[in-house]
Amino acid sequence: MAGSLNKVLLIGRLGADPEIKEMVNGKSVARLSLATSQSWKDKNTGEKKEKTEWHRIVVFNEGLVNVVKQYLKKGAQIYVEGQISTRKWKDESTGQDKYSTEVVIQGYNSSLTMLGSGNSSISSNQDNNQSIENTSQASQNDLDDEIPF
């Protein structure tokens, strides 16, 4: 469909350590559980309220999976850009159809940025190559010659 867009942007914290699994084709996939929260003050009581949403993040890019495995842990704050996708499967025990909605990080225009300590950006580009950009001032000069844009 011309004129459509499927892009998700989230900033949140990991609710658990990443789960790394090997697929049938031998490649690895990382699954993340990301919490985003919003808070507000109740107009009637003045009480602070908070609502947390949980998001399933799936990283298919092999290089990004390796970085996720090495650097991300429960509590880490990250920024992700990806596409929303709903997959369907049949529950073997009940025979019922099950659905899961996930934010998929793969291919062109997807990224995962570690926030807080480290300040690294991990992006997946069209060729499924990875670039890790350390934005700390000390090593920024070292990377200037290696950035492909």
Backbone as numpy.savetxt, mean C-alpha at the origin, in Angstrom:
# Nx Ny Nz CAx CAy CAz Cx Cy Cz
-14.07 1.85 -20.82 -14.91 3.02 -20.82 -14.03 4.26 -20.82
-14.16 5.07 -21.82 -13.37 6.30 -21.91 -13.79 7.25 -20.80
-12.81 7.96 -20.25 -13.11 8.96 -19.24 -13.31 8.40 -17.84
-12.85 7.20 -17.56 -12.98 6.67 -16.21 -11.61 6.67 -15.52
-11.64 6.59 -14.20 -10.41 6.61 -13.42 -10.59 5.71 -12.21
-9.58 4.90 -11.95 -9.58 4.04 -10.77 -8.27 4.29 -10.04
-8.27 5.20 -9.06 -7.07 5.57 -8.33 -7.43 5.78 -6.87
-6.67 5.17 -5.98 -6.88 5.28 -4.55 -5.63 5.86 -3.91
-5.80 6.84 -3.03 -4.71 7.45 -2.28 -5.02 7.29 -0.79
-4.12 6.69 -0.04 -4.35 6.47 1.39 -3.09 6.77 2.19
-3.28 7.34 3.37 -2.21 7.48 4.36 -2.72 6.84 5.64
-1.96 5.91 6.18 -2.39 5.25 7.40 -1.26 4.45 8.02
-1.63 3.66 9.01 -0.65 2.84 9.72 -0.99 1.36 9.56
0.07 0.55 9.50 -0.12 -0.90 9.38 -0.64 -1.46 10.69
-1.68 -2.28 10.61 -2.27 -2.90 11.79 -1.61 -4.22 12.15
-0.75 -4.70 11.26 -0.05 -5.97 11.49 1.21 -5.97 10.61
2.13 -6.88 10.91 3.28 -7.05 10.03 2.79 -7.50 8.66
3.48 -7.12 7.58 3.08 -7.57 6.24 3.08 -9.09 6.15
2.16 -9.60 5.36 2.07 -11.04 5.11 2.62 -11.28 3.70
3.67 -12.07 3.59 4.29 -12.36 2.30 3.94 -13.80 1.93
3.40 -13.97 0.73 3.03 -15.31 0.25 3.64 -15.53 -1.13
3.89 -16.79 -1.44 4.36 -17.15 -2.77 3.17 -17.62 -3.60
3.04 -17.06 -4.81 1.95 -17.43 -5.70 2.33 -18.69 -6.48
1.37 -19.24 -7.20 1.57 -20.45 -7.98 2.68 -20.26 -9.01
2.80 -19.04 -9.57 3.81 -18.77 -10.59 5.22 -18.57 -10.00
5.35 -18.71 -8.67 6.66 -18.58 -8.03 6.99 -17.18 -7.57
6.21 -16.19 -7.97 6.45 -14.81 -7.53 5.81 -14.58 -6.18
6.28 -13.56 -5.48 5.75 -13.24 -4.16 4.73 -12.11 -4.22
3.84 -12.10 -3.26 2.86 -11.05 -3.10 2.86 -10.63 -1.63
2.70 -9.33 -1.39 2.62 -8.83 -0.02 1.21 -8.34 0.25
0.68 -8.71 1.41 -0.63 -8.24 1.84 -0.44 -7.39 3.09
-1.05 -6.20 3.07 -0.94 -5.27 4.18 -2.33 -4.93 4.69
-2.44 -4.70 5.97 -3.68 -4.23 6.58 -3.43 -2.81 7.06
-4.09 -1.84 6.39 -3.83 -0.42 6.62 -5.02 0.23 7.30
-4.77 0.94 8.39 -5.83 1.66 9.11 -5.74 3.14 8.80
-6.89 3.72 8.44 -6.99 5.17 8.31 -8.04 5.62 9.31
-7.81 6.77 9.94 -8.73 7.25 10.97 -9.11 8.69 10.72
-10.32 9.02 11.14 -10.73 10.41 11.14 -11.30 10.70 12.51
-11.11 11.92 12.97 -11.63 12.28 14.29 -12.39 13.59 14.18
-13.32 13.76 15.09 -14.14 14.96 15.12 -14.65 15.15 16.55
-15.19 16.33 16.79 -15.77 16.63 18.10 -17.28 16.59 17.96
-17.94 15.80 18.82 -19.39 15.70 18.82 -19.98 17.07 19.17
-20.89 17.57 18.32 -21.46 18.91 18.53 -22.28 19.00 19.81
-22.95 17.92 20.17 -23.83 17.94 21.35 -23.07 17.77 22.65
-22.12 16.85 22.68 -21.44 16.53 23.95 -20.05 17.15 24.06
-19.46 17.57 22.91 -18.10 18.08 22.94 -17.06 16.98 23.03
-17.55 15.74 23.06 -16.66 14.58 23.18 -15.94 14.34 21.86
-14.65 13.98 21.97 -13.87 13.65 20.77 -14.27 12.24 20.31
-14.58 12.12 19.03 -14.96 10.84 18.43 -13.93 10.47 17.37
-13.79 9.18 17.14 -12.85 8.71 16.12 -13.45 7.50 15.41
-13.22 7.44 14.10 -13.66 6.29 13.31 -12.46 5.78 12.52
-12.23 4.48 12.58 -11.12 3.85 11.86 -11.67 2.95 10.77
-11.10 3.09 9.58 -11.42 2.22 8.45 -10.20 1.33 8.19
-10.45 0.06 7.86 -9.37 -0.87 7.54 -9.38 -1.16 6.05
-8.20 -1.14 5.44 -8.04 -1.34 4.00 -7.07 -2.48 3.75
-7.42 -3.35 2.82 -6.52 -4.42 2.39 -5.67 -3.88 1.24
-4.36 -3.95 1.41 -3.43 -3.50 0.38 -2.68 -4.73 -0.13
-2.61 -4.88 -1.46 -1.92 -6.03 -2.06 -0.83 -5.49 -2.98
0.40 -5.93 -2.76 1.54 -5.49 -3.56 2.00 -6.68 -4.40
1.92 -6.54 -5.74 2.31 -7.62 -6.64 3.70 -7.44 -7.22
4.19 -6.22 -7.25 5.49 -5.96 -7.86 6.59 -6.60 -7.02
7.35 -7.52 -7.62 8.34 -8.33 -6.91 9.36 -7.49 -6.13
9.88 -6.45 -6.75 10.85 -5.59 -6.06 10.24 -4.88 -4.87
9.01 -4.40 -5.03 8.34 -3.73 -3.92 8.03 -4.72 -2.79
7.69 -5.94 -3.14 7.43 -6.97 -2.14 8.68 -7.18 -1.28
9.83 -7.23 -1.92 11.09 -7.42 -1.18 11.36 -6.26 -0.22
11.08 -5.04 -0.65 11.29 -3.87 0.20 10.29 -3.87 1.34
9.04 -4.19 1.05 8.00 -4.28 2.09 8.43 -5.30 3.14
8.88 -6.45 2.68 9.31 -7.53 3.57 10.46 -7.08 4.48
11.36 -6.32 3.92 12.55 -5.92 4.66 12.31 -4.75 5.61
11.47 -3.78 5.22 11.39 -2.53 5.96 10.09 -2.25 6.71
8.98 -2.84 6.31 7.70 -2.48 6.94 7.32 -3.44 8.07
6.84 -2.87 9.15 6.39 -3.62 10.32 5.09 -3.00 10.83
4.42 -3.72 11.72 3.21 -3.21 12.35 3.46 -1.82 12.94
2.53 -0.91 12.70 2.64 0.45 13.22 3.28 1.43 12.26
3.94 0.94 11.20 4.58 1.83 10.24 3.54 2.68 9.54
3.85 3.95 9.34 2.95 4.84 8.61 3.39 4.87 7.15
2.42 4.68 6.25 2.73 4.65 4.82 1.69 5.45 4.04
2.11 5.85 2.85 1.23 6.48 1.86 1.22 5.54 0.65
0.03 5.19 0.18 -0.07 4.31 -0.98 -0.93 4.94 -2.06
-0.55 4.68 -3.30 -1.36 5.02 -4.47 -1.55 3.73 -5.24
-2.78 3.40 -5.56 -3.04 2.18 -6.29 -4.42 2.18 -6.90
-4.90 1.02 -7.28 -6.21 0.86 -7.88 -7.06 -0.04 -7.00
-8.34 0.26 -6.91 -9.24 -0.58 -6.14 -9.70 -1.74 -7.01
-9.74 -2.92 -6.42 -10.11 -4.12 -7.16 -10.90 -5.04 -6.23
-11.95 -5.65 -6.75 -12.72 -6.62 -5.98 -12.55 -7.97 -6.63
-12.13 -8.95 -5.84 -11.97 -10.30 -6.37 -13.00 -11.21 -5.74
-13.33 -12.26 -6.46 -14.36 -13.21 -6.04 -13.76 -14.61 -6.02
-14.13 -15.40 -5.02 -13.73 -16.79 -4.96 -14.82 -17.59 -4.27
-14.74 -18.89 -4.37 -15.73 -19.77 -3.76 -15.15 -20.36 -2.48
-15.87 -20.21 -1.38 -15.49 -20.79 -0.10 -15.64 -22.31 -0.21
-14.54 -23.03 -0.06 -14.55 -24.48 -0.24 -15.43 -25.20 0.79
-15.50 -24.66 2.00 -16.27 -25.36 3.04 -17.78 -25.15 2.88
-18.20 -23.96 2.44 -19.64 -23.68 2.34 -20.16 -23.66 0.91
-19.24 -23.51 -0.06 -19.65 -23.41 -1.46 -20.18 -22.04 -1.83
-20.15 -21.09 -0.88 -20.66 -19.75 -1.14 -19.60 -18.87 -1.79
-20.06 -17.93 -2.62 -19.16 -16.94 -3.21 -18.73 -15.95 -2.13
-17.44 -15.63 -2.12 -16.87 -14.65 -1.20 -16.23 -13.55 -2.03
-16.18 -12.36 -1.45 -15.62 -11.20 -2.14 -14.63 -10.48 -1.23
-13.62 -9.88 -1.84 -12.65 -9.08 -1.10 -12.31 -7.85 -1.94
-12.45 -6.68 -1.34 -12.08 -5.44 -2.03 -10.72 -5.01 -1.52
-9.80 -4.76 -2.45 -8.41 -4.48 -2.10 -7.89 -3.29 -2.91
-6.86 -2.65 -2.38 -6.11 -1.64 -3.12 -4.88 -2.36 -3.66
-4.76 -2.40 -4.99 -3.69 -3.15 -5.64 -2.56 -2.20 -6.04
-1.34 -2.57 -5.66 -0.14 -1.82 -6.01 0.64 -2.67 -7.01
0.57 -2.28 -8.28 1.33 -2.96 -9.33 1.29 -2.09 -10.57
2.33 -2.24 -11.38 2.34 -1.55 -12.67 2.49 -0.05 -12.57
2.15 0.58 -13.66 2.32 2.01 -13.83 1.45 2.81 -12.86
2.00 3.87 -12.34 1.27 4.83 -11.52 0.85 4.30 -10.15
1.53 3.32 -9.62 1.31 2.85 -8.26 2.54 3.19 -7.44
2.32 3.48 -6.17 3.48 3.75 -5.32 3.18 3.44 -3.87
4.23 3.29 -3.11 4.17 3.08 -1.68 5.28 3.92 -1.08
4.93 4.82 -0.18 5.91 5.69 0.45 5.91 5.45 1.95
7.08 5.17 2.51 7.21 5.02 3.95 7.32 6.40 4.56
6.47 6.70 5.52 6.49 8.00 6.19 7.14 7.85 7.55
7.54 8.96 8.13 8.21 8.90 9.43 9.69 8.65 9.23
10.29 7.83 10.10 11.73 7.59 10.00 12.06 6.85 8.72
13.10 7.26 8.05 13.51 6.64 6.80 13.10 7.46 5.60
11.86 7.96 5.58 11.35 8.78 4.48 11.73 8.26 3.11
11.42 7.02 2.82 11.74 6.45 1.51 10.49 6.31 0.68
10.66 6.51 -0.60 9.55 6.35 -1.53 9.85 5.19 -2.45
8.89 4.28 -2.58 9.07 3.11 -3.43 8.00 3.17 -4.49
8.39 3.24 -5.74 7.40 3.39 -6.79 7.51 2.25 -7.79
6.38 1.88 -8.35 6.34 0.88 -9.40 6.07 1.62 -10.69
6.96 1.48 -11.68 6.72 2.19 -12.92 6.26 1.25 -14.01
6.09 1.79 -15.23 5.49 1.04 -16.32 6.26 -0.23 -16.64
7.55 -0.24 -16.46 8.36 -1.41 -16.78 8.45 -2.38 -15.60
7.68 -2.11 -14.54 7.71 -2.91 -13.33 9.09 -2.94 -12.69
9.86 -1.87 -12.90 11.11 -1.68 -12.19 10.82 -0.86 -10.97
11.73 -0.84 -10.01 11.51 -0.09 -8.81 12.56 0.99 -8.69
12.14 2.10 -8.10 13.11 3.12 -7.73 12.86 3.44 -6.28
13.91 3.46 -5.50 13.80 3.80 -4.10 14.49 5.14 -3.94
13.72 6.13 -3.51 14.25 7.47 -3.39 14.31 7.84 -1.92
15.51 7.96 -1.41 15.68 8.38 -0.03 15.70 9.89 -0.03
14.72 10.49 0.64 14.59 11.94 0.59 15.32 12.65 1.71
16.13 11.93 2.47 16.88 12.62 3.51 17.95 13.49 2.85
18.23 14.64 3.45 19.12 15.63 2.85 20.52 15.06 2.62
21.02 14.24 3.53 22.40 13.74 3.43 22.62 12.91 2.17
21.66 12.09 1.79 21.89 11.21 0.65 21.20 11.68 -0.61
20.52 12.81 -0.57 19.81 13.31 -1.75 20.78 13.57 -2.89
21.93 14.13 -2.59 22.90 14.43 -3.65 23.42 13.17 -4.32
23.56 12.08 -3.59 24.03 10.83 -4.15 23.05 10.25 -5.16
21.78 10.54 -5.00 20.76 9.94 -5.85 20.47 10.76 -7.11
20.88 12.01 -7.15 20.53 12.88 -8.27 20.92 12.30 -9.61
22.04 11.61 -9.69 22.50 11.06 -10.96 21.76 9.78 -11.34
21.11 9.13 -10.37 20.47 7.85 -10.62 18.98 7.94 -10.91
18.36 9.08 -10.65 16.92 9.23 -10.86 16.65 9.32 -12.36
15.75 8.44 -12.88 15.56 8.35 -14.33 14.69 9.44 -14.93
14.38 10.52 -14.21 13.54 11.57 -14.78 14.07 12.94 -14.44
